[in-house]
Amino acid sequence: MNKVNEAVEHYYKTLKAYEGNARDIKKADKHMDGFTDMFREAVEPSYEVGEKHHATVSGGFLNKRWDMAYGNDGKYAGALELKSIVLSKMGKCFSNRVEEAIGVATDLRHVNSDIKLNYFLVIEDDVEDGKNKSNKLDKINSFCDYLETELKLYDNVCCIVLNDDKVTELYSGVEKFINKWSKNT
């Protein structure tokens, strides 16, 4: 859990240090670099790792830039999507997350059923208890289950909730997720 705590510390430190529009820093994904580092370190050394622009995986119609992918000789064995969302802004942002997660995985599965797809979602909890918070978290939990268990689009899904320095595993567990990601199982 120490690596997770370091990633969370980086997440908040990056967001708080940025002086421009908060939306710009989130679009650049710099706040997620601690998680990227954690997942990169977990990949077995026998694999080559590509990130962002160097992790493009072709589907049936889309050339999707995943946050990270690994494999050998230009053939990816696993791909990882890292996403974050602020709980109070869940409305349209969540719909976009759902559409993208289902769309890109469906497109890729159309031509490559062997690649292991991984989805890691970070929820920034800024909602007071009693303000539809449990309904929102239940909806996110159901979405994660839908991706992994019902649709079977992703082989590995995890969702964590951040509330300042507290980390709660909402769907699956971080250690389990890292193990499946790193072992390509």
Salt bridges, closest charged atoms under 4 A:
ASP37 OD1 - ARG40 NH2 2.81
GLU41 OE1 - LYS3 NZ 2.95
GLU51 OE2 - ARG40 NE 2.37
ASP67 OD1 - LYS52 NZ 3.86
GLU81 OE1 - LYS64 NZ 3.18
GLU81 OE2 - LYS83 NZ 3.14
GLU100 OE2 - LYS64 NZ 3.31
GLU100 OE1 - LYS83 NZ 3.08
GLU124 OE1 - LYS26 NZ 3.20
ASP125 OD2 - LYS133 NZ 2.61
ASP129 OD1 - LYS133 NZ 3.19
GLU148 OE2 - LYS180 NZ 3.95
ASP155 OD2 - ARG109 NH2 2.70
